[in-house]
Amino acid sequence: MRWMRAAGRALLVAAVVLAGYSGFGVRADAGAASGARGPMTLVTAGDLTDYLSPLLDDWNDGHPGERVTLVELPDSADETRAQMISELRSDNSRFDVLNIDVAWTSEFAAAGWISPLRRDRFPLDSFLRPVVDTATFDGRLYAVPYVTNAGLLYYRKDILDEEGEEPPRTWAELARQARTIAPRHGLDGYAGQFLPYEGLTVNVTEAVHSAGGSILQGDGARVTVDSDAARAGLRFLADGVRDGWISRDALGYKEEESRQAFQDGRLLFLRNWPYLYADASAAGSKVAGRFGAVPLPGPDGPGTSVLGGSNLAVSSSARHPASAADLISYLTSERVQRQVLTEGSLPPVRAALYEDPELIRAYPYLPTLRQSVLSAAPRPKSPRYDQVSLAVQAVAQDLMALRQTPEQAVARLARELGTISRKR
């Protein structure tokens, strides 16, 4: 997803391997409690904005005996995943600190690839409350939030002002404005990320949660998608395609395609991540100074975003886990978190930064983003998240191609998720 690729490349995916806890397992010799100190590696997907290297240089200057080496994997999430699987399956993994996508914390923990961490070791009360939940599995802390993210609804402020309209707060308002106003201005109505990939899972999960439903509960142990709320969420997406206010073009959009469509002035509304704000405001953008951002709408008011972002974890095979834990403390300190925003253009996890007047002047979307994060929900937790996400994508693709009704889609998804949850 584009928020992972924008800066910091906060994606690190590992496959699940069988170990011994409920069919999976947490290693009893979890190394994060060890006092071993020394050099280490930090692995992440490619840092295209080069903000991370200077942060690590500062660490290395102050810790000559605990120097950290940055290992950058490919920009592509799939390639990163493939390399991580290969490395973590080997007996001589070279990775110590892992920068992992929030959706995969459960997978890593269940596989026994990351070590439990002491909660009192990190100032979790200083973080935005929902982000901490993404770092836990089976009631234990397995990572520390590093970057967060939440979806926003971008809209053409100039056009709504011309029409005498406020940005939509409900699905009905969004559908009406997208269906009636957009055509008068030669625009498509609404788009998200609807190509079958992780972005589609995010968009579907947001629709289900916004309607008051859920997909899984209990760290993936219980399938809860068979509900009226889930059917309502899927109907919102299917109706958009059927009634034309979600264009067929949008079914091929990922983050970047949808960003480009909005930035080129072809969309009235777009669901996307905060990174879009800077891009769409830059010189050369056709909508610079002509758009705004609000929380995602829901059936009766503001909806529920899915949390994005990344967490930092200590590998179970880390050579110097005490140093690794200190590095995580450094990277999640308030000073460094400020630089994550100002130098890396990534949303920080420290709550106080969202109320800093200087930062709000530079990043006007911060109060809206804070509101969205505080009301956001994580993606479904599961030790088999990769299989869960693929099932959601396949069902949603048929739904939005109008090959299945919302009722049929929910029934099918419940069956497939039930099969996944029963696997051992």
C-alpha positions as CSV (number, residue, x, y, z in Angstrom):
1,M,0.0,0.0,0.0
2,R,1.2,3.5,-0.8
3,W,1.4,4.6,2.9
4,M,3.9,1.9,3.4
5,R,5.9,3.0,0.3
6,A,5.7,6.7,1.0
7,A,8.6,6.9,3.6
8,G,9.9,4.4,6.0
9,R,8.5,1.6,4.0
10,A,6.8,0.2,7.0
11,L,6.0,-3.2,5.7
12,L,7.6,-6.4,6.9
13,V,5.6,-9.6,6.4
14,A,6.5,-13.1,7.6
15,A,4.7,-16.4,6.9
16,V,3.3,-18.4,9.8
17,V,5.1,-21.5,10.8
18,L,3.7,-24.2,13.1
19,A,5.2,-24.1,16.6
20,G,3.0,-25.1,19.6
21,Y,0.6,-22.5,21.0
22,S,-2.9,-23.5,20.1
23,G,-1.4,-25.2,17.0
24,F,1.1,-22.3,16.8
25,G,3.5,-21.2,19.4
26,V,5.3,-18.6,21.4
27,R,8.9,-19.5,22.0
28,A,9.6,-20.1,25.7
29,D,13.1,-18.6,25.4
30,A,11.8,-15.2,24.2
31,G,14.9,-13.2,23.8
32,A,13.6,-9.7,24.5
33,A,14.0,-10.3,28.3
34,S,17.7,-11.0,27.8
35,G,20.3,-8.4,28.9
36,A,22.5,-9.1,25.9
37,R,23.9,-5.9,24.3
38,G,25.8,-5.2,21.1
39,P,25.4,-4.5,17.4
40,M,22.2,-5.3,15.6
41,T,20.2,-4.9,12.4
42,L,16.9,-3.1,11.7
43,V,15.0,-4.5,8.7
44,T,12.4,-2.6,6.8
45,A,11.0,-2.2,3.3
46,G,12.8,0.4,1.2
47,D,13.1,3.9,2.7
48,L,12.6,6.0,-0.4
49,T,12.7,9.4,1.4
50,D,15.9,8.6,3.3
51,Y,14.5,9.9,6.6
52,L,15.4,6.7,8.5
53,S,19.2,6.6,7.9
54,P,19.9,10.0,9.7
55,L,17.8,8.8,12.7
56,L,20.0,5.7,12.9
57,D,23.1,7.7,12.5
58,D,22.2,9.7,15.6
59,W,21.7,6.4,17.5
60,N,25.0,5.1,16.3
61,D,26.9,8.3,17.3
62,G,25.6,7.8,20.9
63,H,25.9,4.0,21.0
64,P,29.2,3.1,19.4
65,G,29.1,-0.4,21.0
66,E,25.5,-1.0,19.9
67,R,25.6,0.2,16.3
68,V,22.5,-0.6,14.2
69,T,22.8,-1.5,10.5
70,L,19.8,-0.7,8.3
71,V,18.6,-3.5,6.0
72,E,16.3,-2.4,3.3
73,L,14.2,-4.9,1.4
74,P,12.4,-4.3,-1.9
75,D,9.7,-1.7,-2.4
76,S,7.2,-4.3,-3.4
77,A,5.3,-5.7,-0.4
78,D,5.1,-9.1,-2.1
79,E,8.9,-9.2,-2.7
80,T,9.5,-8.1,0.8
81,R,7.3,-10.8,2.1
82,A,9.1,-13.5,0.0
83,Q,12.5,-12.4,1.2
84,M,11.4,-12.3,4.8
85,I,9.9,-15.8,4.7
86,S,13.2,-17.1,3.3
87,E,15.3,-15.3,5.9
88,L,13.2,-16.2,8.9
89,R,13.0,-19.8,8.0
90,S,16.7,-20.1,8.0
91,D,18.8,-21.1,11.0
92,N,21.0,-17.9,10.8
93,S,18.5,-15.1,10.5
94,R,20.4,-11.8,10.3
95,F,17.4,-9.6,11.4
96,D,17.2,-8.3,15.0
97,V,14.6,-5.5,15.0
98,L,11.7,-5.8,12.6
99,N,9.5,-3.0,11.2
100,I,6.3,-4.9,10.6
101,D,2.9,-3.9,9.2
102,V,0.3,-3.7,12.0
103,A,-1.8,-6.4,10.4
104,W,0.8,-9.0,10.8
105,T,1.7,-8.7,14.5
106,S,-0.6,-11.7,15.3
107,E,1.0,-13.8,12.6
108,F,4.6,-13.1,13.8
109,A,3.6,-13.7,17.4
110,A,1.7,-17.0,16.8
111,A,4.6,-18.2,14.7
112,G,7.1,-17.6,17.5
113,W,9.2,-15.3,15.3
114,I,9.0,-12.2,17.6
115,S,9.5,-12.0,21.4
116,P,7.0,-10.8,24.0
117,L,7.9,-7.4,25.4
118,R,7.4,-5.9,28.9
119,R,4.7,-3.4,28.9
120,D,6.3,-1.3,31.6
121,R,9.4,-0.9,29.4
122,F,7.6,1.5,27.0
123,P,5.4,4.6,27.6
124,L,2.3,3.1,26.0
125,D,0.1,5.6,27.8
126,S,1.7,8.3,25.7
127,F,0.5,6.7,22.5
128,L,-2.8,7.2,20.7
129,R,-4.9,4.6,22.5
130,P,-6.1,2.3,19.5
131,V,-2.6,1.8,18.1
132,V,-1.4,-0.2,21.1
133,D,-4.0,-2.9,20.4
134,T,-2.3,-3.6,17.0
135,A,0.8,-4.6,18.9
136,T,-0.8,-7.2,21.0
137,F,-1.7,-10.9,20.6
138,D,-3.3,-13.3,23.1
139,G,-3.2,-10.5,25.7
140,R,0.6,-9.9,25.5
141,L,2.6,-7.1,24.0
142,Y,4.7,-8.3,21.1
143,A,5.7,-5.1,19.4
144,V,5.7,-1.3,20.0
145,P,3.7,1.1,17.7
146,Y,6.0,3.1,15.5
147,V,3.8,4.7,12.7
148,T,0.0,4.9,12.6
149,N,-2.5,5.7,9.8
150,A,-6.2,6.0,9.3
151,G,-8.3,6.6,6.2
152,L,-9.7,10.0,5.4
153,L,-12.4,11.2,3.0
154,Y,-10.9,13.7,0.6
155,Y,-13.3,16.0,-1.2
156,R,-13.3,18.8,-3.7
157,K,-14.0,21.8,-1.4
158,D,-14.3,24.2,-4.3
159,I,-17.1,22.2,-5.9
160,L,-19.1,21.6,-2.7
161,D,-18.7,25.3,-1.9
162,E,-20.1,26.2,-5.3
163,E,-23.0,23.9,-4.8
164,G,-23.7,25.2,-1.3
165,E,-23.0,21.8,0.3
166,E,-21.1,20.6,3.3
167,P,-18.9,17.5,3.1
168,P,-20.9,14.3,3.7
169,R,-21.1,12.8,7.2
170,T,-23.3,9.8,6.3
171,W,-23.3,7.2,3.5
172,A,-26.6,8.6,2.2
173,E,-25.1,12.1,1.9
174,L,-22.0,10.7,0.2
175,A,-24.1,8.7,-2.3
176,R,-26.4,11.6,-3.1
177,Q,-23.6,14.1,-3.7
178,A,-21.5,11.6,-5.6
179,R,-24.5,10.6,-7.8
180,T,-25.9,14.1,-8.5
181,I,-23.1,16.7,-8.1
182,A,-20.2,14.9,-9.6
183,P,-21.7,14.4,-13.1
184,R,-22.6,18.1,-13.3
185,H,-18.9,18.9,-13.1
186,G,-17.7,16.1,-15.3
187,L,-16.3,14.0,-12.4
188,D,-16.5,10.5,-11.1
189,G,-18.3,10.4,-7.8
190,Y,-16.4,8.2,-5.3
191,A,-13.4,5.9,-5.2
192,G,-11.4,3.9,-2.7
193,Q,-8.8,1.2,-3.3
194,F,-10.9,-1.5,-4.9
195,L,-8.4,-3.6,-6.8
196,P,-8.1,-7.1,-5.2
197,Y,-5.1,-6.6,-2.9
198,E,-4.7,-5.5,0.7
199,G,-6.3,-2.2,0.0
200,L,-9.6,-3.9,-0.8
201,T,-9.5,-5.7,2.5
202,V,-9.1,-2.4,4.2
203,N,-12.0,-0.7,2.4
204,V,-14.3,-3.7,3.1
205,T,-13.3,-3.9,6.7
206,E,-14.0,-0.1,7.1
207,A,-17.5,-0.5,5.6
208,V,-18.3,-3.5,7.9
209,H,-17.0,-1.7,11.0
210,S,-18.7,1.6,10.1
211,A,-22.0,-0.3,10.0
212,G,-21.4,-1.7,13.4
213,G,-20.2,-5.1,12.4
214,S,-16.9,-7.1,12.5
215,I,-15.2,-9.9,10.6
216,L,-13.4,-11.8,13.2
217,Q,-13.1,-11.6,17.0
218,G,-10.9,-13.1,19.7
219,D,-7.6,-13.0,17.7
220,G,-9.3,-14.8,14.8
221,A,-10.9,-17.6,16.9
222,R,-14.5,-16.5,16.2
223,V,-16.0,-15.6,12.8
224,T,-18.5,-12.8,13.2
225,V,-19.1,-11.6,9.7
226,D,-22.5,-13.2,9.3
227,S,-24.5,-10.2,10.5
228,D,-26.9,-7.6,9.3
229,A,-24.2,-4.9,9.8
230,A,-21.8,-6.7,7.5
231,R,-24.5,-7.1,4.9
232,A,-25.2,-3.3,5.2
233,G,-21.5,-2.5,4.8
234,L,-21.1,-4.6,1.7
235,R,-24.4,-3.3,0.3
236,F,-23.0,0.3,0.5
237,L,-20.1,-0.7,-1.8
238,A,-22.2,-2.8,-4.2
239,D,-24.9,-0.1,-4.5
240,G,-22.2,2.4,-5.4
241,V,-21.1,0.3,-8.4
242,R,-24.6,-0.6,-9.4
243,D,-25.9,3.0,-9.2
244,G,-22.8,4.4,-10.9
245,W,-21.4,6.8,-8.2
246,I,-18.5,4.3,-7.9
247,S,-17.1,4.1,-11.4
248,R,-15.9,0.9,-13.0
249,D,-12.5,2.5,-13.3
250,A,-12.2,2.6,-9.5
251,L,-12.4,-1.2,-9.4
252,G,-8.8,-1.1,-10.7
253,Y,-7.5,1.4,-8.2
254,K,-4.8,0.9,-5.6
255,E,-3.5,3.8,-3.5
256,E,-1.5,5.5,-6.3
257,E,-4.1,5.1,-9.0
258,S,-6.7,6.6,-6.8
259,R,-4.4,9.4,-5.7
260,Q,-3.6,10.3,-9.3
261,A,-7.3,10.4,-10.2
262,F,-8.1,12.8,-7.4
263,Q,-4.9,14.9,-7.9
264,D,-5.7,15.2,-11.7
265,G,-9.2,16.5,-10.8
266,R,-11.2,13.5,-11.9
267,L,-12.9,12.6,-8.6
268,L,-15.3,14.4,-6.3
269,F,-14.6,12.1,-3.3
270,L,-11.7,9.7,-2.4
271,R,-11.0,7.5,0.5
272,N,-7.2,7.4,1.0
273,W,-4.4,7.8,3.6
274,P,-3.0,11.0,5.0
275,Y,0.1,10.9,2.7
276,L,-2.2,12.2,-0.1
277,Y,-2.6,15.6,1.6
278,A,1.0,16.7,0.8
279,D,1.0,15.2,-2.7
280,A,-2.3,16.8,-3.7
281,S,-1.1,20.2,-2.2
282,A,2.2,20.2,-4.1
283,A,3.0,22.4,-7.1
284,G,1.5,20.9,-10.3
285,S,-1.5,19.3,-8.6
286,K,-4.7,20.3,-10.3
287,V,-6.5,20.4,-6.9
288,A,-3.9,22.2,-4.8
289,G,-5.8,24.6,-2.5
290,R,-9.1,23.2,-3.7
291,F,-9.7,20.2,-1.5
292,G,-10.3,19.2,2.1
293,A,-10.3,16.1,4.3
294,V,-12.9,14.8,6.8
295,P,-13.4,11.6,8.7
296,L,-14.9,8.7,6.7
297,P,-18.7,8.8,6.8
298,G,-20.9,5.9,8.1
299,P,-24.6,5.0,8.0
300,D,-25.7,7.6,10.6
301,G,-22.6,9.8,11.1
302,P,-18.8,9.4,11.1
303,G,-17.7,6.0,10.2
304,T,-14.8,3.8,11.3
305,S,-11.4,3.7,9.6
306,V,-9.1,0.8,9.7
307,L,-5.8,1.4,11.4
308,G,-2.7,1.3,9.2
309,G,0.9,1.8,10.1
310,S,3.8,-0.3,11.4
311,N,5.1,-1.7,14.7
312,L,8.6,-2.5,15.8
313,A,9.3,-6.0,17.1
314,V,12.3,-7.9,18.4
315,S,13.1,-11.1,16.6
316,S,13.1,-14.2,18.7
317,S,16.6,-14.9,17.3
318,A,17.9,-11.4,18.0
319,R,21.6,-11.5,19.0
320,H,21.4,-8.6,21.4
321,P,17.7,-8.2,22.5
322,A,18.4,-5.6,25.3
323,S,20.0,-3.3,22.7
324,A,17.1,-4.0,20.4
325,A,14.5,-3.0,23.0
326,D,16.5,0.3,23.6
327,L,16.5,1.0,19.9
328,I,12.7,0.7,19.9
329,S,12.5,3.1,22.8
330,Y,14.6,5.6,20.9
331,L,12.6,5.3,17.7
332,T,9.3,5.8,19.5
333,S,10.5,8.7,21.7
334,E,8.7,11.9,21.2
335,R,11.7,13.7,19.7
336,V,12.2,11.0,17.0
337,Q,8.4,10.6,16.5
338,R,8.3,14.3,15.6
339,Q,11.0,13.7,13.0
340,V,9.0,10.7,11.7
341,L,6.3,13.2,10.8
342,T,8.4,16.2,9.7
343,E,11.1,14.3,7.8
344,G,9.3,11.1,6.8
345,S,5.8,12.4,6.2
346,L,4.4,9.5,8.3
347,P,1.8,9.9,11.1
348,P,3.4,9.4,14.5
349,V,2.0,7.4,17.4
350,R,2.6,9.9,20.1
351,A,-0.6,11.6,21.1
352,A,0.8,14.9,22.2
353,L,2.1,15.6,18.7
354,Y,-1.4,15.8,17.3
355,E,-2.1,18.8,19.6
356,D,1.1,20.7,18.9
357,P,0.1,24.1,17.4
358,E,3.3,24.3,15.3
359,L,2.7,20.9,13.7
360,I,-0.9,21.6,13.1
361,R,0.0,24.8,11.2
362,A,2.3,22.7,9.0
363,Y,0.0,19.7,8.7
364,P,-3.6,21.0,8.9
365,Y,-5.1,17.5,8.7
366,L,-3.6,16.4,12.0
367,P,-6.8,17.1,14.1
368,T,-8.9,15.2,11.6
369,L,-6.4,12.3,11.5
370,R,-6.4,12.2,15.3
371,Q,-10.1,11.9,15.4
372,S,-10.0,9.1,12.8
373,V,-7.3,7.2,14.6
374,L,-9.1,7.4,17.9
375,S,-12.3,5.9,16.4
376,A,-10.4,3.4,14.2
377,A,-10.4,-0.4,14.4
378,P,-7.6,-2.8,13.6
379,R,-7.9,-5.2,10.6
380,P,-9.1,-8.7,11.6
381,K,-6.6,-10.3,14.0
382,S,-5.6,-13.8,13.0
383,P,-2.5,-16.0,13.0
384,R,-3.5,-16.7,9.4
385,Y,-4.1,-13.1,8.4
386,D,-2.8,-13.6,4.9
387,Q,-5.4,-16.2,4.2
388,V,-8.1,-14.1,5.8
389,S,-7.2,-11.1,3.7
390,L,-7.2,-13.2,0.4
391,A,-10.7,-14.5,1.3
392,V,-12.0,-11.0,1.9
393,Q,-10.5,-9.8,-1.4
394,A,-11.9,-12.6,-3.5
395,V,-15.5,-12.2,-2.1
396,A,-15.4,-8.4,-2.4
397,Q,-14.2,-8.6,-6.0
398,D,-17.2,-10.7,-6.9
399,L,-19.5,-8.4,-4.9
400,M,-18.3,-5.2,-6.6
401,A,-18.4,-6.9,-10.0
402,L,-22.1,-7.5,-9.2
403,R,-21.6,-11.2,-9.5
404,Q,-22.9,-11.8,-6.0
405,T,-25.4,-10.0,-3.8
406,P,-24.4,-8.8,-0.3
407,E,-26.3,-11.6,1.2
408,Q,-24.5,-14.2,-0.9
409,A,-21.1,-12.5,-0.3
410,V,-21.5,-12.5,3.5
411,A,-22.6,-16.2,3.5
412,R,-19.7,-17.2,1.4
413,L,-17.2,-15.2,3.4
414,A,-18.5,-16.7,6.7
415,R,-17.9,-20.2,5.2
416,E,-14.4,-19.5,4.0
417,L,-13.3,-17.8,7.2
418,G,-14.8,-20.7,9.2
419,T,-12.6,-23.1,7.2
420,I,-9.5,-20.9,7.8
421,S,-10.1,-20.6,11.5
422,R,-10.4,-24.4,11.9
423,K,-7.1,-25.1,10.3
424,R,-4.3,-26.3,12.5
